[in-house]
Amino acid sequence: MGSPVHRVSMGDPWSRQVHPDIGSERSTQSFDVERLTNILDGGAQNTAVRRKVENIIYSDPVFSATDKYFMSQNERYEAGVQKTFHIQMIAQRLGWLEDSRELYYAARTCSGDLALNLHHVFLRALKSLGSEEQIAKWAPLGSTYQIIATYAQTELGHGTYLQGLETEATYDADTQEFVLHSPTITAMKWWPGDLGRSATHALVQAQMICSGVRRGMHAFIVPIRSLQDHSPLPGITVGDIGPKMDFEQTDNGFLRLDHVRVPRENMLSRFAQVLPDGTYIKLGTAQSNYLPMVVTRVELLLGEIIPLLQKACVIAIRYSVRRRQSRLRPGDPEAKILDYQTQQQKLFPQLAMAYAFHFLATNLLEFFNHSYNAILNRDFSLLSELHALSSGAKAMITDFCTQGAELCRRACGGHGYSKLSGLPSLVTRVTASCTYEGENTVLYLQVARFLVKNYLQSQVSPGSTSQRSLPQSVAYLTAPDLARCPARRAADFLHPEVYTRAWAHVAVRLIKDSVHHLQTLQQSGADQYEAWNQTTVIHLQAAKAHCYYVCVKSFTEALEKLENEPAIQQALKRLCDLYALHGILSNAGDFLHDGFLSGAQVDLVRTAYLDLLRLISSKTLLEKAATALERFTR
């Protein structure tokens, strides 16, 4: 045998050297990159903690990424399990608490490489739906990995639509047990992570039948594998569903239940209870069971999904500073491809989106933290808005992150097709996010129902109690509106109040239009269900405009909080402007439809947009903003 072939690897020393062209871009300071990094982290103290954790991870050979892209599916899974438990050992040694920032940063640093992620979803669902007694019993077992659990909702035949799930849980009052059963092939649980090989227990969402009455979806803790030899328990058929586009470290599985009995106490009972005699007591709303999905969506945005676009932007921008191609003028040296306007058009909007989505998700997290404890205490006044905001943010962010990551990959030419660039895995991972935790079209339509309901409420007598009680995220439905945009110069479109009001106008018009079409069909004889189905394309358009408006507004509000950081505020304002105007140009028909913008004004928007590309590039804002993201998502 000859000498072993050297494989190109991210572990090679030369891969961490800074190219002179990148160094020259970074040398011109337009603002303090470290301070922007602190802002993204939520404070300098958080930055310090994150870096300490990252240094621990990157210096530990267990977390080496050298062979990552050369591993088989089985090797990826085994490495993922090893890394997951190694983090727990580090946490125990260093005294990291269960919900600490240290553990959060460790998981984010190893994102895409860890197994048993659904085990943590189980623990969050337990704390959302379980009684205090159930949490006291099961949480310690899960936190110490005495059991490994998964969250089993999606079935072969149904996913996002909880009411359509077929798995049944019938209460037997004689034995005080629930009998869980998969009555059809399509009722088989399909896709839950950690189910294929790892889980000993599953939190199963099932239709509860009590005293012959179907009571809707409820969650049940079901043992599925022996704690002695890990073999499937009686009545359990379980296994791995096989290779996927990505997430090979996760053992997505299937589960079929054949009249499996569990104690009455295994039904999570924060929002509903079944007494020994079969009496059903409802303590929450029908939407209470959605709470675990809301929790997971909110946490995934900042912890998993947005970083994928941020990393793709960093890779593509650094490549574009380094790569030279052709000449701008005869006789000149070859130009950096970042100097070409077409490359700027590909990458700059993606960077602007990465920042816009970060601030939107941060706002959503703050609203979630404000709402969550109230919901646990059975105050559901904010649940509807929280569900709509999280659904809309998840759908919009994952849609655009998927498109953006792919644009970044293409912007790197042939090198973007190499797995060693990191880009293909970012694309395939973010692509999955358009489906898991709620399919995006379904989520947009749930937002649309929220919008229709609140628009109708906004049309009651001005100043009435119903009108004043609109949720904050849709308060703009009753705000004074302009029939025409007042902007006269390209520079006018760089005023946040101008483009924010433009987006509000379009969102209101599209929502009003969707309601009008819905009502027209109903008045012509269609029932409410048929009328809804025949107008969903229009509702979808309205929901997307609303979500974009919310994101633009969130970004402008984030800028207002940076008054004491004028250099950073100015830099981020360029990206905010770009995000808002890119959206207007991409949806120009919606702004032209009722004459809010004229054709000449759309030309002005384009002029302002192209000027922004030049300004961002000439002031090296792009490289500085990308460097901050690189430090933040390292």
Summary of the structure (lengths in Angstrom):
residues: 634
radius of gyration: 26.1
end to end distance: 39.5
largest distance: 90.8
contacts: 2097
relative contact order: 0.09
helix: 60%
strand: 10%
